Amino acid sequence: MKRETKIIIAIIFCILICILGKVYEIPDDNYIKMQEINENKSLIGLSKEEVVELLGEPRYQYIDGEDKQSYVYNAGTTVKKRILGNSYGRKVYDFRINFDEDGKVEHTYIKECT
């Protein structure tokens, strides 16, 4: 076999390994919805009642030392997949909503559960 042919075969082999080993992170529908709400900041300024009307009852409620309240919702999951279909690396996320002292949404964020 010629040297050039061996090089071409080695390059094609490396490209195939790279393509087949490619990893994609696939979010579920709930993660996509919560990510969109978080990014467009559509909850900022809403009252607790309005948040519950839109998202339902929170999974958890917290009150910090300054009497500010936080709601926690399930923000969905992501799964890593390879082109060949192997799944691994499932991550679960919380969607957190922090209220100001007047009971209005101050800010939101998504955090990976540990």
C-alpha positions as CSV (number, residue, x, y, z in Angstrom):
1,M,0.0,0.0,0.0
2,K,1.2,3.4,-0.8
3,R,2.1,5.8,2.0
4,E,-0.6,8.3,0.8
5,T,-3.3,5.7,0.9
6,K,-2.3,4.8,4.5
7,I,-2.5,8.4,5.5
8,I,-5.9,8.9,3.9
9,I,-7.2,5.8,5.7
10,A,-5.9,7.0,9.0
11,I,-7.5,10.4,8.5
12,I,-10.8,8.9,7.6
13,F,-10.6,6.6,10.6
14,C,-9.9,9.6,12.9
15,I,-12.8,11.6,11.4
16,L,-15.2,8.6,12.0
17,I,-14.0,8.3,15.6
18,C,-14.6,12.0,16.2
19,I,-18.1,12.0,14.6
20,L,-19.2,8.8,16.4
21,G,-17.8,10.0,19.7
22,K,-19.5,13.4,19.5
23,V,-21.6,14.2,22.6
24,Y,-24.8,16.1,22.7
25,E,-26.6,17.4,25.7
26,I,-30.3,16.9,25.2
27,P,-32.7,18.9,27.4
28,D,-36.2,17.8,28.2
29,D,-39.3,20.0,27.5
30,N,-39.5,21.2,31.1
31,Y,-35.9,22.4,31.1
32,I,-36.5,24.2,27.8
33,K,-39.6,26.0,29.2
34,M,-37.9,27.0,32.4
35,Q,-34.8,28.2,30.6
36,E,-36.9,30.4,28.4
37,I,-38.8,31.9,31.3
38,N,-35.5,32.5,33.1
39,E,-33.8,34.1,30.1
40,N,-36.6,36.4,29.0
41,K,-37.1,37.5,32.7
42,S,-40.9,37.3,32.3
43,L,-41.5,36.8,36.0
44,I,-39.7,39.9,37.2
45,G,-42.1,42.1,39.1
46,L,-44.8,39.5,39.5
47,S,-46.4,38.8,42.9
48,K,-46.2,35.4,44.6
49,E,-49.8,34.7,43.7
50,E,-49.2,35.5,40.0
51,V,-46.2,33.1,40.0
52,V,-48.3,30.3,41.5
53,E,-51.0,31.0,39.0
54,L,-48.5,30.6,36.1
55,L,-46.3,27.8,37.4
56,G,-48.4,26.0,40.1
57,E,-47.4,25.5,43.7
58,P,-43.6,25.5,44.3
59,R,-41.9,22.3,45.3
60,Y,-40.1,24.1,48.1
61,Q,-40.4,27.5,49.8
62,Y,-37.6,29.2,51.8
63,I,-37.4,32.3,53.9
64,D,-33.9,33.7,54.5
65,G,-32.6,35.8,57.4
66,E,-33.9,39.0,55.9
67,D,-37.4,37.6,55.6
68,K,-37.1,37.3,51.8
69,Q,-38.9,34.4,50.3
70,S,-37.8,32.0,47.6
71,Y,-39.7,29.4,45.6
72,V,-38.1,26.4,44.0
73,Y,-39.6,24.5,41.0
74,N,-38.4,21.5,39.1
75,A,-36.5,22.9,36.1
76,G,-36.2,19.6,34.2
77,T,-33.2,17.5,33.2
78,T,-30.6,17.2,30.5
79,V,-29.0,14.0,29.3
80,K,-25.7,13.6,27.4
81,K,-25.9,11.3,24.3
82,R,-23.5,10.1,21.7
83,I,-24.4,9.7,18.1
84,L,-24.5,6.0,18.5
85,G,-27.3,6.4,21.1
86,N,-25.5,5.8,24.4
87,S,-27.0,7.9,27.1
88,Y,-25.2,9.0,30.2
89,G,-24.6,12.0,32.5
90,R,-28.2,12.9,33.5
91,K,-28.4,16.3,35.3
92,V,-31.4,17.6,37.3
93,Y,-32.1,21.3,37.7
94,D,-34.0,23.6,40.0
95,F,-35.7,26.8,38.9
96,R,-35.3,29.3,41.8
97,I,-37.4,32.4,42.2
98,N,-36.4,35.1,44.7
99,F,-38.8,37.7,46.0
100,D,-38.1,41.1,47.4
101,E,-39.4,42.4,50.7
102,D,-42.7,43.5,48.9
103,G,-43.4,40.0,47.7
104,K,-42.5,40.7,44.0
105,V,-40.1,38.6,42.0
106,E,-36.6,40.1,42.3
107,H,-34.7,37.6,40.2
108,T,-34.7,34.0,38.9
109,Y,-32.0,31.5,38.1
110,I,-31.6,27.8,37.3
111,K,-29.2,25.7,39.3
112,E,-28.0,22.1,38.9
113,C,-29.1,19.9,41.8
114,T,-26.3,18.2,43.6
